[in-house]
Amino acid sequence: MPEPAEPEQAVDVSVDPLADSLPTVAEWVPEALLPYWELVSEIPLVGALVIVAIFFALALAMRLAIGRGLGRVARLTDSTLDDGIVQDLRKPIFTTVLYLGLTLAAQAAKFPAGTAVIVNLLLSVIVASWMRATLRISGSLLELLEKNGRFTLIETRTVPLLDLTIKLGAILVGSYLLLLIWGINPVGWLASAGIVGIAVGFAAKDTLANLFSGFFIVADAPYKIGDLINLDSGERGVVSAIGLRSTRLLTRDDVEITIPNGVIANAKIVNESGGPYVKIRNRIRVGVAYGSDVDKVCEILQRVGDEHPRTCAYPEPRVRMRAFGASSLDFDLLVWIERPADRGAIAHELLMEIYKAFAAAGIEIPYSKHDVYIKELPKDT
């Protein structure tokens, strides 16, 4: 006769591998205090309350010590950013110590069921606390390194890229730890995420194009915040913000234009603030009538350029005759100015001075004239 099959053993679904891998309370107790702990642990709830009280006091002490110790170091600097970083660190450290004590208390309480779920929830709170602190501290830390008084540790153009990389890394690591805490295999989720990522990529291709273009703009740096740029589509303004999705320009009309990075990445960009220095050449085109004294014209234009208070002494202003026009002799007054944004205002001032100087010297500026000839007057009826 066949042997009877052994009855299947019931599986305890409340068992959690991560909770079982945590050290027991007895392993945390010093050997000298172990007899007292054995006495207290005879009543599980009392032992749990003792653990909570001890770890709460320890958490307060650590938060106070870190606040005072690092606070003194932070007060040595003029910046307030490091003070904010110290404040952001105090909460996750307090949470870590306190909730670690709560996990030990949950094990010591010996609940009839649900201990593993309580432990997982407490550990999840610890991970979430550090994720939140990392997201807050990353921005302040990068700003602190960027504004270092003696030397530049991080360039301004790389701050958005580094900030996004750190935040994405914190979210990915934190999510991975949360999956491990709850006993979920991340491999299956990653495979599913790959399939979902392909679908999302097709659905949000424009957004992803702007995102990748933002990475390339930050890395290549065709412009920086404060530069005056022109796009081949006609937009002109000062760069007020560079994001990973879009770039914002502030026009001369004080209107802010938001341009997707995907558009800028494929556009021709003229950076008026680029080059070896910020100075830019301003070209003033002037026409004088035929028969004018060209030497005197050059002398007046040179004097106007030299005497203007906002033109650069080096490179010095120059005058060039360019062409024999249809109705005028064409000259250019070439001056250099310190800021590209002042080009319009300085051109206005120079044109006003040139007109007054030509009028005083009797030099005619040609303009369109029309002579009307009447071939035959109408006969009286």
Phi, psi and omega per residue, in radians:
M1 nan 2.451 -3.139
P2 -1.198 2.549 3.135
E3 -1.210 2.460 3.136
P4 -1.142 2.459 -3.141
A5 -1.198 2.476 3.118
E6 -1.215 2.427 3.133
P7 -1.139 2.468 3.139
E8 -1.192 2.415 3.131
Q9 -1.415 2.412 3.120
A10 -1.250 2.457 -3.139
V11 -1.660 2.229 3.111
D12 -1.440 1.797 -3.079
V13 -1.282 -0.211 -3.133
S14 -1.423 -0.132 -3.115
V15 -1.354 2.292 3.123
D16 -2.125 2.176 -3.095
P17 -1.023 -0.678 -3.109
L18 -1.200 -0.667 3.116
A19 -1.151 -0.665 3.121
D20 -1.196 -0.477 -3.109
S21 -1.379 -0.231 3.123
L22 -1.238 2.585 3.122
P23 -1.170 2.560 3.103
T24 -1.330 2.926 -3.107
V25 -1.117 -0.657 -3.116
A26 -1.071 -0.527 3.136
E27 -1.247 -0.374 3.118
W28 -1.527 -0.352 -3.048
V29 -1.417 2.278 3.062
P30 -1.037 2.685 -3.059
E31 -1.102 -0.567 -3.123
A32 -1.209 -0.506 -3.113
L33 -1.698 0.029 -3.073
L34 -1.096 -0.697 3.097
P35 -1.059 -0.686 3.123
Y36 -1.155 -0.664 3.136
W37 -1.154 -0.661 3.110
E38 -1.110 -0.580 3.113
L39 -1.232 -0.736 -3.116
V40 -1.246 -0.631 -3.040
S41 -1.237 -0.134 3.072
E42 -1.120 -0.465 3.034
I43 -1.944 1.741 -2.982
P44 -0.976 -0.739 -3.101
L45 -1.148 -0.639 3.101
V46 -1.151 -0.736 3.103
G47 -1.093 -0.680 3.114
A48 -1.119 -0.738 3.120
L49 -1.124 -0.661 3.097
V50 -1.094 -0.758 3.132
I51 -1.098 -0.767 3.140
V52 -1.068 -0.758 -3.126
A53 -1.113 -0.757 -3.115
I54 -1.126 -0.823 -3.104
F55 -1.241 -0.514 3.063
F56 -1.154 -0.751 3.088
A57 -1.131 -0.687 3.115
L58 -1.138 -0.690 3.120
A59 -1.122 -0.739 3.092
L60 -1.087 -0.725 -3.122
A61 -1.140 -0.735 -3.138
M62 -1.177 -0.706 3.104
R63 -1.110 -0.688 3.114
L64 -1.183 -0.728 -3.126
A65 -1.151 -0.755 3.139
I66 -1.179 -0.695 3.134
G67 -1.090 -0.703 -3.136
R68 -1.331 -0.781 -3.079
G69 -1.153 -0.993 3.137
L70 -1.223 -0.499 3.106
G71 -1.099 -0.648 3.102
R72 -1.134 -0.700 3.102
V73 -1.143 -0.712 -3.116
A74 -1.161 -0.580 -3.130
R75 -1.265 -0.198 3.102
L76 -1.280 -0.307 -3.133
T77 -1.760 2.797 3.122
D78 -1.417 -0.364 -3.090
S79 -1.353 2.588 3.073
T80 -1.671 -0.051 -3.110
L81 -1.180 -0.717 3.138
D82 -1.167 -0.514 3.051
D83 -1.117 -0.695 3.093
G84 -1.140 -0.627 3.117
I85 -1.121 -0.725 3.110
V86 -1.080 -0.746 3.119
Q87 -1.110 -0.664 3.135
D88 -1.222 -0.439 3.134
L89 -1.395 -0.455 -3.040
R90 -1.144 -0.686 -3.064
K91 -1.191 -0.850 3.139
P92 -1.138 -0.563 3.100
I93 -1.160 -0.774 3.096
F94 -1.069 -0.773 -3.135
T95 -1.113 -0.708 -3.112
T96 -1.090 -0.838 -3.105
V97 -1.161 -0.795 -3.089
L98 -1.149 -0.817 -3.084
Y99 -1.281 -0.458 3.000
L100 -1.135 -0.668 3.053
G101 -1.145 -0.629 3.115
L102 -1.158 -0.624 3.089
T103 -1.126 -0.720 3.090
L104 -1.152 -0.647 3.119
A105 -1.146 -0.661 3.112
A106 -1.111 -0.659 3.095
Q107 -1.212 -0.670 -3.117
A108 -1.250 -0.477 -3.106
A109 -1.212 -0.400 3.104
K110 0.958 0.969 3.086
F111 -1.108 2.600 -3.132
P112 -1.136 -0.484 3.135
A113 -2.777 2.744 3.042
G114 1.543 0.087 -3.132
T115 -1.098 -0.739 -3.111
A116 -1.094 -0.689 3.137
V117 -1.151 -0.735 3.135
I118 -1.098 -0.758 3.129
V119 -1.092 -0.760 3.129
N120 -1.094 -0.704 3.109
L121 -1.106 -0.753 -3.136
L122 -1.139 -0.741 3.105
L123 -1.151 -0.609 3.104
S124 -1.130 -0.650 3.096
V125 -1.116 -0.672 3.111
I126 -1.099 -0.816 3.138
V127 -1.103 -0.765 -3.140
A128 -1.109 -0.620 3.125
S129 -1.120 -0.731 3.127
W130 -1.263 -0.575 3.059
M131 -1.096 -0.801 3.137
R132 -1.106 -0.734 3.134
A133 -1.137 -0.666 3.122
T134 -1.126 -0.730 3.121
L135 -1.102 -0.636 -3.136
R136 -1.356 -0.694 -3.048
I137 -1.307 -0.551 -3.049
S138 -1.018 -0.813 -3.140
G139 -1.099 -0.779 -3.134
S140 -1.158 -0.674 -3.129
L141 -1.159 -0.766 3.114
L142 -1.117 -0.697 3.109
E143 -1.146 -0.631 3.106
L144 -1.161 -0.759 3.120
L145 -1.196 -0.553 3.136
E146 -1.226 -0.633 -3.058
K147 -1.716 0.476 3.079
N148 -1.048 2.338 -3.019
G149 -1.236 -0.592 -3.031
R150 -1.538 -0.768 -3.107
F151 -2.629 2.776 -3.081
T152 -1.525 2.034 3.096
L153 -1.524 -0.622 -3.128
I154 -2.319 2.266 3.103
E155 -1.292 2.607 -3.075
T156 -1.044 -0.658 -3.065
R157 -1.202 -0.364 -3.129
T158 -1.635 -0.090 -3.099
V159 -1.089 -0.858 3.131
P160 -1.042 -0.661 -3.136
L161 -1.149 -0.811 3.135
L162 -1.160 -0.682 -3.129
D163 -1.089 -0.806 3.130
L164 -1.143 -0.683 -3.134
T165 -1.113 -0.768 -3.138
I166 -1.129 -0.749 -3.110
K167 -1.170 -0.728 3.094
L168 -1.115 -0.718 3.093
G169 -1.071 -0.735 3.132
A170 -1.122 -0.720 3.138
I171 -1.158 -0.735 -3.128
L172 -1.156 -0.798 3.138
V173 -1.122 -0.777 3.131
G174 -1.090 -0.718 3.115
S175 -1.130 -0.696 3.112
Y176 -1.085 -0.750 3.125
L177 -1.147 -0.665 3.111
L178 -1.114 -0.678 3.091
L179 -1.120 -0.706 3.106
L180 -1.141 -0.675 -3.120
I181 -1.061 -0.715 -3.091
W182 -1.592 0.188 3.036
G183 1.237 0.493 3.141
I184 -1.730 2.310 3.141
N185 -1.301 2.020 -3.091
P186 -1.208 -0.355 -3.066
V187 -1.087 -0.820 3.130
G188 -1.084 -0.671 3.116
W189 -1.169 -0.674 3.122
L190 -1.125 -0.696 3.090
A191 -1.106 -0.754 3.095
S192 -1.120 -0.651 3.134
A193 -1.142 -0.568 3.104
G194 -1.129 -0.737 3.121
I195 -1.169 -0.766 3.116
V196 -1.123 -0.641 3.139
G197 -1.089 -0.650 3.102
I198 -1.122 -0.762 3.130
A199 -1.134 -0.740 3.124
V200 -1.148 -0.628 3.131
G201 -1.055 -0.713 3.092
F202 -1.207 -0.671 -3.075
A203 -1.282 -0.564 -3.073
A204 -2.091 0.767 -3.080
K205 -1.143 -0.624 3.132
D206 -1.170 -0.748 3.115
T207 -1.111 -0.751 3.114
L208 -1.151 -0.629 3.095
A209 -1.088 -0.741 3.093
N210 -1.137 -0.656 -3.132
L211 -1.140 -0.835 3.130
F212 -1.179 -0.629 3.074
S213 -1.105 -0.624 3.072
G214 -1.086 -0.693 3.070
F215 -1.057 -0.791 -3.104
F216 -1.187 -0.647 3.111
I217 -1.128 -0.752 3.126
V218 -1.125 -0.686 -3.115
A219 -1.304 -0.738 -3.072
D220 -1.417 -0.539 3.089
A221 0.978 1.062 3.021
P222 -1.224 -0.289 3.083
Y223 -2.728 2.925 3.112
K224 -2.380 2.982 3.137
I225 -1.098 2.271 -3.106
G226 1.753 -0.190 3.122
D227 -1.361 2.564 3.053
L228 -1.706 2.036 -3.045
I229 -2.165 2.694 3.029
N230 -2.118 2.391 3.070
L231 -1.863 2.655 -3.136
D232 -1.161 -0.239 3.071
S233 -1.461 -0.053 3.048
G234 1.904 -0.242 -3.127
E235 -1.263 2.441 3.114
R236 -2.509 2.276 3.131
G237 3.108 3.120 3.134
V238 -1.594 2.316 3.138
V239 -1.200 2.039 -3.119
S240 -1.756 -0.422 3.136
A241 -2.789 2.493 3.080
I242 -2.137 1.935 3.106
G243 -1.900 3.067 3.123
L244 -1.419 -0.221 3.091
R245 -1.890 -0.567 -3.062
S246 -2.648 2.894 3.057
T247 -2.134 2.420 -3.118
R248 -1.930 2.361 3.112
L249 -2.040 2.416 3.055
L250 -1.828 1.972 -3.072
T251 -1.382 3.048 3.112
R252 -1.189 -0.307 3.077
D253 -1.523 0.172 -3.089
D254 1.041 0.626 3.059
V255 -1.930 2.238 -3.124
E256 -1.591 2.214 3.136
I257 -1.913 2.248 3.080
T258 -1.789 2.086 -3.084
I259 -2.045 2.201 3.096
P260 -1.034 2.478 -3.122
N261 -1.114 -0.489 3.093
G262 -1.103 -0.571 3.098
V263 -1.275 -0.777 -3.110
I264 -1.167 -0.631 -3.107
A265 -1.102 -0.481 -3.137
N266 -1.785 0.143 -3.086
A267 -1.807 2.767 3.022
K268 -1.478 2.124 -3.054
I269 -1.919 2.208 3.029
V270 -1.858 1.931 -3.118
N271 -1.690 1.791 -3.119
E272 -1.247 -0.313 3.120
S273 -1.669 0.047 -3.136
G274 -1.446 -2.949 -3.125
G275 1.601 -3.042 -3.100
P276 -1.178 -0.418 3.069
Y277 -2.604 2.978 -3.042
V278 -1.333 -0.351 -3.085
K279 -0.976 2.597 3.134
I280 -2.399 2.573 3.136
R281 -1.538 2.343 3.128
N282 -1.922 2.181 -3.066
R283 -1.819 2.090 3.113
I284 -1.892 1.979 -3.113
R285 -1.594 2.285 -3.098
V286 -2.360 2.401 3.047
G287 -2.065 2.392 3.090
V288 -2.132 2.774 -3.077
A289 -1.237 2.628 3.025
Y290 -1.066 2.456 -3.076
G291 1.687 -0.153 3.116
S292 -1.251 2.724 3.087
D293 -1.343 1.823 -3.040
V294 -1.161 -0.566 3.103
D295 -1.127 -0.721 3.125
K296 -1.179 -0.659 3.094
V297 -1.041 -0.818 3.133
C298 -1.097 -0.672 -3.139
E299 -1.126 -0.762 -3.131
I300 -1.147 -0.797 3.137
L301 -1.077 -0.701 3.124
Q302 -1.121 -0.733 -3.128
R303 -1.147 -0.726 3.125
V304 -1.084 -0.746 3.120
G305 -1.147 -0.690 -3.116
D306 -1.230 -0.637 -3.015
E307 -1.502 -0.172 -3.137
H308 -1.218 2.307 -3.034
P309 -1.221 -0.320 -3.051
R310 -1.909 0.245 3.012
T311 -1.690 2.647 -3.075
C312 -1.388 2.476 3.039
A313 -1.314 -0.451 3.077
Y314 -2.454 2.151 -0.099
P315 -1.118 2.517 -3.080
E316 -1.329 2.724 3.095
P317 -1.055 2.581 -3.131
R318 -2.339 2.653 3.097
V319 -2.109 2.313 3.136
R320 -2.359 2.326 2.979
M321 -1.505 2.248 -2.980
R322 -1.803 -0.693 -3.020
A323 -2.880 2.820 2.937
F324 -1.605 1.785 -3.080
G325 -1.339 3.105 -3.134
A326 -1.117 -0.613 -3.132
S327 -2.402 0.222 -3.094
S328 -2.726 2.805 2.945
L329 -1.604 2.125 -2.998
D330 -1.666 2.198 3.126
F331 -2.150 2.694 3.011
D332 -2.130 2.265 2.945
L333 -1.747 2.019 -3.082
L334 -1.843 2.032 3.124
V335 -2.226 2.662 3.068
W336 -1.865 2.429 -3.141
I337 -2.156 2.781 -3.031
E338 -1.330 -0.651 -3.044
R339 -2.178 2.223 3.123
P340 -1.038 -0.520 -3.112
A341 -1.167 -0.324 -3.127
D342 -1.574 0.107 -3.034
R343 -1.054 -0.791 -3.115
G344 -1.132 -0.779 -3.113
A345 -1.148 -0.719 -3.136
I346 -1.226 -0.646 3.073
A347 -1.066 -0.716 3.086
H348 -1.044 -0.817 -3.116
E349 -1.138 -0.702 3.136
L350 -1.162 -0.734 3.123
L351 -1.093 -0.682 3.096
M352 -1.095 -0.790 -3.133
E353 -1.156 -0.674 3.131
I354 -1.130 -0.752 3.140
Y355 -1.071 -0.770 -3.138
K356 -1.150 -0.708 -3.126
A357 -1.189 -0.691 3.106
F358 -1.149 -0.696 3.132
A359 -1.122 -0.713 3.129
A360 -1.185 -0.545 -3.124
A361 -1.567 -0.035 3.135
G362 1.292 0.429 3.119
I363 -1.621 2.200 -3.071
E364 -1.499 2.353 3.002
I365 -1.726 1.978 -3.031
P366 -1.166 2.626 3.080
Y367 -2.514 2.893 -3.046
S368 -1.200 2.241 3.122
K369 -2.180 2.549 3.127
H370 -2.299 2.164 3.057
D371 -1.741 2.291 -3.105
V372 -1.890 2.131 3.097
Y373 -1.915 2.232 3.110
I374 -1.691 1.926 -3.081
K375 -1.195 -0.712 -3.099
E376 -2.675 2.257 3.105
L377 -1.324 2.590 3.105
P378 -1.175 2.440 -3.134
K379 -1.336 2.537 3.113
D380 -1.218 2.359 3.125
T381 -1.652 nan nan
